[in-house]
Amino acid sequence: MKKIILVFAMFYAIVLCAQDNYYTMYSFVVEPQDQAIVYKLVDDYYSKNKPEGVFVRLFENHFKDQGNKATHSLVFLGSQEAVGNLYAGGPNDTFSLFLTRLNQHIKEPAGSAMGRHIAMFGDSSTRYPAQRYYLLDVKDTEKFDAGYNKFHSKHNPPGVLVNMGTSIVGEGSGSANRWVIIAFKDIKTALGGPNKLLTGAALSAREKAWDEFRASDGGVSVVGSGMRVLLGAW
């Protein structure tokens, strides 16, 4: 299958209810001299051939830990039916040509996954290019989900979009059973984090609520983290 499996489906966006969203993700390594052409190929194809009901996102994996070699990810997201339909028909001649050209500029694969969204908080109509992500090993997922939803429903500041979900199989589904993505409008805001967007009583309330959440979060260990930058959305 070589590198062709990397690009058979790739979507990520925020739409519908978070619980209704499923995704597939393909990560790979692109050499610096090939990054512009990879973006152009993806843009040219999906600008004209966007799958119905599915959203496509291309990310640069900007900051990452030593064990994560991926430089880019293509992610597809939509309802279970929409993402499933993406795989049902098989490639046509136009798609096959796109894959052939794209694979010429991918050095090697670096993982793939499918999963679902569990919760989302924030204004999903705004695009947030700088996205901090965390892979979590949670001992009690039911307790974590409840506490997470309670905290973010009351203390998520404006200008931040927070997503939480799980990988069903593939990349991130080993020791991690939850992932969290905290998305910001730019890298400067991402550097400061959500607390820097609040002051006074709102900040104090958030810090107190965070301490309460962590005291009964079900037992959480961070097994991976990084920041990705949105390059293109279709």
C-alpha positions in Angstrom: 0.0 0.0 0.0 3.1 2.2 0.5 2.3 5.9 1.1 -1.0 5.8 -0.8 -2.8 4.8 2.4 -1.8 8.1 3.9 -4.0 10.2 1.8 -7.1 8.1 1.1 -9.1 10.2 3.6 -8.2 13.1 5.7 -10.5 15.6 7.5 -10.8 17.8 10.5 -13.1 20.7 11.4 -15.8 21.8 13.8 -19.3 21.3 12.7 -22.5 19.7 14.0 -22.6 18.5 17.6 -19.2 17.3 18.8 -20.5 13.9 19.7 -21.7 13.4 16.1 -18.2 14.0 14.6 -15.8 11.3 13.5 -12.4 11.7 12.0 -9.6 10.0 10.2 -6.1 11.3 10.3 -2.9 10.6 8.3 0.5 11.9 9.4 3.6 11.9 7.3 7.0 13.5 6.8 7.7 16.1 4.2 11.1 17.6 3.6 11.4 21.4 3.8 11.9 21.8 0.0 8.6 19.9 -0.7 6.3 21.6 1.8 5.0 24.3 -0.6 4.2 21.8 -3.4 2.4 19.5 -0.9 0.2 22.3 0.1 -0.5 23.3 -3.5 -1.4 19.8 -4.5 -3.8 19.4 -1.6 -5.3 22.8 -2.2 -5.7 22.2 -6.0 -7.4 18.9 -5.5 -9.8 19.6 -2.5 -10.7 23.1 -3.8 -12.4 21.3 -6.7 -13.2 17.9 -5.2 -14.4 18.5 -1.7 -16.3 15.4 -0.4 -19.9 16.0 0.6 -20.4 16.5 4.3 -16.6 16.1 5.1 -14.2 18.8 6.1 -10.5 18.6 5.1 -7.7 20.2 7.2 -3.9 20.2 6.5 -1.7 20.9 9.6 2.0 21.5 10.1 3.2 19.7 13.3 5.2 22.7 14.5 6.3 21.8 18.0 6.4 18.1 19.0 8.2 15.7 21.3 11.2 13.7 20.2 9.2 10.5 19.5 6.9 12.2 17.0 8.5 12.5 13.6 5.5 13.7 11.6 5.8 17.1 10.0 2.3 17.2 8.6 -1.2 15.7 9.1 -4.2 15.6 6.8 -7.4 15.1 8.8 -11.0 14.5 7.6 -14.0 15.0 9.8 -17.8 14.7 9.6 -20.7 12.5 10.6 -20.2 8.8 10.7 -22.1 8.5 7.5 -20.2 11.2 5.7 -16.8 9.9 6.6 -17.9 6.4 5.9 -19.0 7.4 2.4 -15.6 8.8 1.8 -14.2 5.2 1.9 -17.1 3.5 0.2 -16.7 4.4 -3.4 -13.0 3.8 -4.0 -10.6 6.1 -5.8 -11.3 7.5 -9.3 -8.8 8.5 -12.0 -8.6 12.1 -10.7 -8.0 11.0 -7.2 -5.5 8.4 -8.2 -3.5 11.0 -10.1 -3.6 13.3 -7.1 -2.3 10.5 -4.9 0.5 9.7 -7.3 1.7 13.3 -7.4 1.4 13.8 -3.7 3.2 10.6 -2.8 6.2 11.8 -4.9 6.7 14.6 -2.3 6.1 12.6 0.9 9.3 11.2 2.4 7.6 8.6 4.6 4.5 7.8 6.6 4.4 8.6 10.3 1.1 7.2 11.6 -2.7 7.2 11.1 -5.8 7.0 13.2 -9.6 7.2 13.3 -11.6 8.4 16.2 -14.4 10.6 17.4 -15.1 13.9 19.2 -16.7 13.8 22.6 -17.0 17.5 23.6 -16.3 21.0 22.2 -16.4 24.4 23.9 -16.0 27.8 22.2 -17.1 29.6 19.0 -16.8 27.1 16.2 -17.5 29.7 13.5 -14.1 31.3 14.0 -10.9 29.7 12.7 -8.1 29.0 15.2 -4.8 28.3 13.4 -2.5 27.6 16.5 -3.6 24.4 18.2 -2.0 23.0 21.3 -2.7 19.2 21.7 -2.3 16.8 24.6 -2.5 13.0 24.6 -3.8 11.7 27.9 -3.9 8.4 29.8 -7.0 8.6 31.9 -7.7 5.9 34.5 -11.4 6.8 35.0 -12.7 8.2 31.7 -16.3 8.7 33.0 -15.2 10.9 35.9 -12.8 12.8 33.6 -15.4 13.5 31.0 -17.9 14.8 33.5 -15.3 17.0 35.3 -13.9 18.2 32.0 -17.3 19.2 30.7 -18.3 21.0 33.9 -15.1 23.0 33.9 -15.1 24.1 30.3 -18.8 24.9 30.2 -18.2 27.6 32.7 -14.6 28.7 32.4 -13.6 28.6 28.7 -12.5 32.2 27.8 -13.5 33.9 24.6 -11.0 33.4 21.8 -10.3 29.8 22.6 -11.8 26.6 21.1 -11.4 23.4 23.1 -12.0 19.9 21.8 -11.8 16.6 23.6 -12.1 13.2 22.1 -10.7 9.7 21.7 -8.8 7.7 19.1 -10.6 4.5 18.3 -7.7 2.8 16.6 -4.2 3.8 15.3 -2.0 6.8 16.3 -2.6 8.0 19.8 -4.7 5.0 20.8 -2.0 3.1 22.7 -1.4 4.5 26.2 -3.7 7.4 25.4 -7.5 7.1 25.7 -8.3 10.8 25.5 -6.9 13.8 23.5 -7.5 17.5 24.1 -6.9 20.2 21.5 -6.8 23.9 22.7 -7.0 26.2 19.7 -6.0 29.9 19.6 -6.2 32.6 17.0 -2.3 32.9 16.8 0.9 31.6 18.2 1.3 34.6 20.6 -2.0 33.7 22.2 -1.1 30.0 22.3 2.1 30.8 24.1 0.2 32.5 26.9 -2.6 30.0 27.2 -6.3 30.5 28.3 -5.4 32.0 31.6 -3.7 35.0 30.0 -7.0 35.9 28.3 -8.7 36.5 31.7 -8.1 38.9 34.6 -9.6 39.6 38.1 -12.5 37.6 39.4 -12.8 35.5 36.1 -9.2 34.4 36.4 -9.5 33.6 40.1 -12.7 31.6 39.5 -11.0 29.6 36.6 -7.9 28.8 38.7 -10.1 27.6 41.6 -12.3 25.5 39.3 -9.2 24.0 37.6 -7.8 22.9 41.0 -11.1 21.3 41.9 -11.2 19.5 38.5 -7.7 18.2 38.9 -8.4 17.0 42.4 -11.0 14.6 41.0 -10.2 14.2 37.3 -10.1 10.4 37.3 -6.3 10.1 37.3 -4.6 11.7 34.3 -1.1 11.4 32.9 0.1 13.4 29.9 1.8 10.9 27.5 2.3 13.4 24.6 1.9 17.0 23.6 2.8 19.5 20.9 1.4 22.4 18.8 0.2 22.2 15.2 -0.5 25.0 12.9 -3.4 25.0 10.4 -2.1 25.5 6.9 -5.3 25.0 4.9 -9.0 24.3 5.3 -11.5 23.0 2.6 
